[in-house]
Amino acid sequence: MDEGRRVNTTSPLWPGVPLALASALLFGLTAPLSKVLLVQMDAFALAAVLYLGAGCGLALTLLVRIRGGRLSSEAKLTRAQAPRLAAVALFGGILGPALLMLGIQGVPASAASLLLNLEGIATMLIAWVVFRENADARIIIGAAAILLGAVILSWSGGVGAMPSGGSLLIAAACLCWGIDNNLSRGLSGSDPVQVAMVKCLVAGPVNLGLSLLTGGMLPPLPAIAAAALVGYICIGLSLVLFLFGLRHLGAARTGAYYSVAPFFGALLSLALLDEPLTMQLVLAGLLMAIGLALHLFENHSHEHLHEDMEHDHAHVHDAHHQHAHDGPVREPHSHIHRHARLAHSHAHFPDLHHRHGHAAPVDKDAQ
């Protein structure tokens, strides 16, 4: 143990959890607002305008930041990250939105909003199985509660009934976003505005092409403007906040906190679209709320080892960043830096510096 380095004793919930919840709040508004916009345009056209609006809005944000002399402290994207960014755009910006837009045409907006919890489940399962992020009993039980709520919500009839076609399309969209979220984990050290902008500007034109190829027509200008604004706020800014959350929490936990998004969407659907409040909706929402609460009260702390590594991301000189500069620097800042081997113990999540393995599931609450 290196006693000469101060361990950060602030809660690991900060700032990752507020960032993930803020992202969820914005994205949760997407389904009910899209339901309104679908009256004036087809699904692919709406997906196209949403992502073009998000991409153009983020590009304008980046331009204002540069022209204002506020140079970003974030690490820039590199050529080596291009394949991963392309996959993120395919699954998260093209396939996911198109499937969602098709699905919500046959499902009440409030139900569609809660079904989006499946994105969190897909994100967590992929993170646990493929990327080996740790999970204790509390996290697994919470995920099971969210999944059960989504299954109850998706069933369209009695015993033996099958999920509706719209529900299955939304579930497929959530799987695409689960893949997207885990791939984005490898991009979370770079400037989130740049990552989100590129993803949206790639996805928007492709969805527009799909709309035109399937006989879609460009909607009236007021509808385009409204959809572009929704895209910038509910998708563009939400994605930026989500990428920040990934940096601090890892994919599984960010996905768990992000699962609150459908609750915001369901509330807006009930108010905006005058949809009925059913027992099915209440039961599903209660199960999902229990699952989210279990995630919120997780505590993961143990002795762990940081191996020697080198990478680039925005940082301050905390317990994990002890290196010299030739002159005075502003914090936060970004540059390629090396981490020396370090062993210590504190509460943490699988962020950029805590992506270590575990011999067995760790449940500190049970100790």
BALUMFI-753972 format. One record per residue (C-alpha): residue in three letters; x, y, z. Coordinates in steps of 0.02 Angstrom, whole numbers, plus 32768, in hexadecimal, padded with zeros to 4 digits. Each point is the difference from the previous one (the first is absolute). Layout:
# BALUMFI-753972
ALAXYZ
...
END
This chain:
# BALUMFI-753972
MET800080008000
ASP804380AB7FD1
GLU7FD8806C8098
GLY8045809C7FAE
ARG7F6A80177F8F
ARG7F5C8044803E
VAL7F697F947FDA
ASN7F68805D7FC3
THR7F7E7FEA808A
THR7F6F80557FA7
SER7F6A7F927FD9
PRO80157F967F61
LEU7F4D80317FD8
TRP803F80AF7FD2
PRO7FFE803B7F78
GLY7FD37F627F9F
VAL7F527FE18047
PRO7FBE80B47FEA
LEU80457FFF7F4E
ALA7FAB7F597FD8
LEU7F5B8039804D
ALA800580A67FA3
SER801E7F9E7F5F
ALA7F6C7F90802C
LEU7F8F80958020
LEU802180487F53
PHE7FF57F5B7FA2
GLY7F637FCD805D
LEU7FA3808B7FA6
THR802A7FB67F54
ALA7F777F7B7FF4
PRO7F68806D802A
LEU803E80937F98
SER80277F8B7F6F
LYS7F507FBA800D
VAL7FBE80B07FE0
LEU807980217F72
LEU7FD77F5B7FA8
VAL7F58804B7FD0
GLN805D80707F84
MET808D7F8E7FC1
ASP802F7F4A7FEA
ALA80707FA18079
PHE80A180087F9B
ALA7FE980B87FD9
LEU7FE7802680B8
ALA809B7F9C8031
ALA8061805F7F7B
VAL7FC880AD8038
LEU801A7FD580B8
TYR80B57FCD7FE2
LEU802580897F82
GLY7FBB807E807D
ALA806C7FB48089
GLY809C7FFD7F93
CYS7FEB80B17FBD
GLY7FD8804280AC
LEU809C7FB0804A
ALA806980407F6F
LEU7FC080B08023
THR80267FE680BA
LEU80B27FCD7FD4
LEU801480957F8B
VAL7FC2807B8083
ARG80787FB4807E
ILE809380137F89
ARG7FD480B07FC4
GLY7FE8803680B3
GLY80B47FD08025
ARG7FCA7F788079
LEU80727F757FC5
SER7FC47F58803C
SER805E7FA68089
GLU7FC27F5D7FB5
ALA806B7F867F9D
LYS7FE580047F43
LEU7FC67F6D7F99
THR80897F9D7FA8
ARG80087FA07F5C
ALA80127F5D8061
GLN7F53801A804C
ALA7FAA800B7F55
PRO7FC87F487FF5
ARG7FB2800480AD
LEU7FAC80A77FDB
ALA7FB87FB87F5D
ALA7FB77F6B805F
VAL7FB680778082
ALA7FAD80657F74
LEU7FBB7F617FAE
PHE7FB27FB1809B
GLY7FD5809C8064
GLY7FDD80807F79
ILE7FB47F9C7F70
LEU7FB77F588035
GLY7FC6803180AF
PRO7FA0809E7FD2
ALA7FAF7FB27F66
LEU7FC27F6A8063
LEU7FBE8072808A
MET7FA380707F86
LEU7FAF7F677FAF
GLY7FD57FB380A9
ILE7FAD80958053
GLN7F82800D7F72
GLY7FA67F668045
VAL801C801980BB
PRO7FBB80858077
ALA808680828023
SER7FFC7FE180BD
ALA801C7F457FE4
ALA808980257F81
SER80548072807E
LEU80077F798086
LEU80367F7B7F82
LEU809B80697FE1
ASN803D7FBB80A7
LEU80377F697F9A
GLU808F806B7FC0
GLY8048800280B0
ILE7FEB7F43800F
ALA80567FE27F58
THR808C80778031
MET801B7FA980A6
LEU7FFC7F4F7FBA
ILE807E80297F78
ALA806F805B807D
TRP7FFC7F6D8079
VAL800F7F707F83
VAL806F804A7F78
PHE80658087805A
ARG80027FAC80AC
GLU7FC980968067
ASN7FE37FC980B3
ALA7F507FEA8046
ASP7FC77FD380B0
ALA7F5C7FB38039
ARG7FAD80AB8018
ILE802580347F4D
ILE7FC47F5A7FB6
ILE7F5D80028064
GLY7FE180B47FCC
ALA801B7FD47F4A
ALA7F877F6C8010
ALA7F7A80738048
ILE801180797F6F
LEU7FF97F707F82
LEU7F647FB68051
GLY7FAA80A97FF8
ALA8029800E7F47
VAL7FBE7F507FDD
ILE7F5C80268059
LEU7FEF80A07F9D
SER80257FAF7F57
TRP7F7E7F76800D
SER7F6380297F9B
GLY7F897F7B8043
GLY7FE27F73807B
VAL805F7F608022
GLY80577FC07F64
ALA7FF780A87FA9
MET8099803D7FA3
PRO804F80AE800B
SER7FBA80777F7E
GLY806180247F61
GLY801E80B48037
SER80467FC380A6
LEU80787F8A7FA8
LEU803E808B7F8E
ILE8020806F8098
ALA805A7F6F8055
ALA806E7FEC7F64
ALA802680BB8005
CYS80347FEE80B7
LEU80767F717FD3
CYS8052806E7F7C
TRP8015808B8081
GLY80477F83807C
ILE80877FD47F82
ASP801980B97FDB
ASN8013802C80B9
ASN80857F7D801E
LEU806180317F65
SER7FF380B68036
ARG80567FD080A3
GLY80A47FFC7F9D
LEU7FE080B27FC2
SER7FD0804E80A6
GLY80AE8047801D
SER7FF1806E7F65
ASP7F9B80A17FEE
PRO7F497FCA8012
VAL7FC380917F95
GLN806E7FC77F6F
VAL7FCE7F498014
ALA7F4680288007
MET800C807B7F6F
VAL80567F847F8B
LYS7F867F76802F
CYS7F68806C7FDE
LEU8041804D7F5E
VAL80227F517FBC
ALA7F5A7FB88039
GLY7F9280907FC5
PRO80247FF87F45
VAL7FF57F427FFD
ASN7F5480038051
LEU7FCB80897F86
GLY80367F917F6F
LEU7F9C7F6E8048
SER7F688071800D
LEU800B80397F4B
LEU80217F4E7FC2
THR7F637FC08058
GLY7F9380877FB3
GLY8006807D808C
MET7FE680B97FE2
LEU805580938052
PRO7F8B804A8083
PRO7FCF80B8800B
LEU80878078803A
PRO7FAF802180AB
ALA7FFE7F458023
ILE80B87FF27FCD
ALA802E808F8073
ALA7FA17FB38092
ALA804E7F547FE5
ALA80AF804B7FEF
LEU7FEC805B80A5
VAL7FC47F618056
GLY80947FA57FB4
TYR807F807D8040
ILE7FBC800480B1
CYS7FBE7F4E801A
ILE80837FA17F9B
GLY8099806F7FE6
LEU8011804980AE
SER7FC47F5D804E
LEU80877FA07FA4
VAL808880788039
LEU7FC97FEB80B5
PHE7FF77F437FEA
LEU80B37FF97FC0
PHE803980628098
GLY7FA27F83806C
LEU80587F6E7FAA
ARG80A7804F802A
HIS7FD8800180BA
LEU7F917F678018
GLY80237F817F77
ALA7F7F7FBB7F88
ALA7F987F918075
ARG7FE380808088
THR7FE280917F88
GLY7F7F7F917FAA
ALA7FAE7FDD80A8
TYR7FEE80B68030
TYR7FCC802A7F4F
SER7F6D7F898018
VAL7FA3808C8058
ALA7FE780527F55
PRO7F5D7FA47FD8
PHE7FB0803E80A2
PHE801680B47FC6
GLY7FBB7FD07F56
ALA7F6B7FA48049
LEU7FD18094806D
LEU800780757F6A
SER7F987F857F98
LEU7F777FFB8083
ALA7FFB80BE8008
LEU801D802C7F49
LEU7FA37F757FA4
ASP7F767FE0807F
GLU80287F458005
PRO7FAD7F97808A
LEU805B7FD0809F
THR7FEC7F418003
MET802A7F808087
GLN80797FB17F86
LEU805D80A57FF1
VAL8000801B80BD
LEU80417F508026
ALA8088800C7F7B
GLY803380AB803E
LEU80087FC480B5
LEU80717F6E7FD5
MET807280707F9A
ALA8008807F808F
ILE80347F76807A
GLY80887FC97F88
LEU804280B07FEE
ALA8001801B80BD
LEU80697F638018
HIS808180467F88
LEU800280AA8054
PHE80347FB880A9
GLU808F7F947FC1
ASN80A6800A805D
HIS80997FB47FAD
SER80A58011805C
HIS80997F90800B
GLU80BD7FFC7FF2
HIS802B800D7F47
LEU809A80137F91
HIS801980807F76
GLU807A7FBB7F7F
ASP807A80727FA5
MET7FA3804E7F6C
GLU800180947F88
HIS7F68805A7FB7
ASP7FB380AA7FDB
HIS7F668050804E
ALA7FC980998063
HIS803E7FF880B3
VAL8035805D809D
HIS80957FD5806D
ASP7FA77F8B807A
ALA80367F5C804F
HIS80057FAB7F56
HIS805A808E7FA4
GLN80A6802D8050
HIS807480407F78
ALA806B809A7FE0
HIS7FEC808D7F80
ASP808580787FBD
GLY7F9980968036
PRO7F598032804E
VAL7F657FAB7FB8
ARG7F458018800D
GLU7F937F758042
PRO7FAE7F9E7FBA
HIS80727FE47F6B
SER80287F727F89
HIS80A27FB67FBE
ILE804F7F557FEF
HIS80387FCD80AD
ARG80417F648056
HIS7FBC7FAF809D
ALA807D7FAB8071
ARG7FD47F5C8055
LEU7F978027809A
ALA7FA17F998081
HIS7F7F804A8076
SER7F4E7FEC803F
HIS7F6980727FED
ALA7F4D7FFD7FC0
HIS7FFF80007F42
PHE7FA47FD17F61
PRO804B7FBA7F5E
ASP803380AA7FBC
LEU809680267F91
HIS80777FCD808B
HIS7FA37F708052
ARG7FE37F807F78
HIS80527F72805E
GLY7FC57F4E800E
HIS7FB77FAA8099
ALA80207F4C8031
ALA7F4D7FF4803D
PRO7F6A8076800F
VAL802380818087
ASP7F73802F8077
LYS804580738086
ASP7F53801C804A
ALA7FFB7F498031
GLN80A78009805B
END
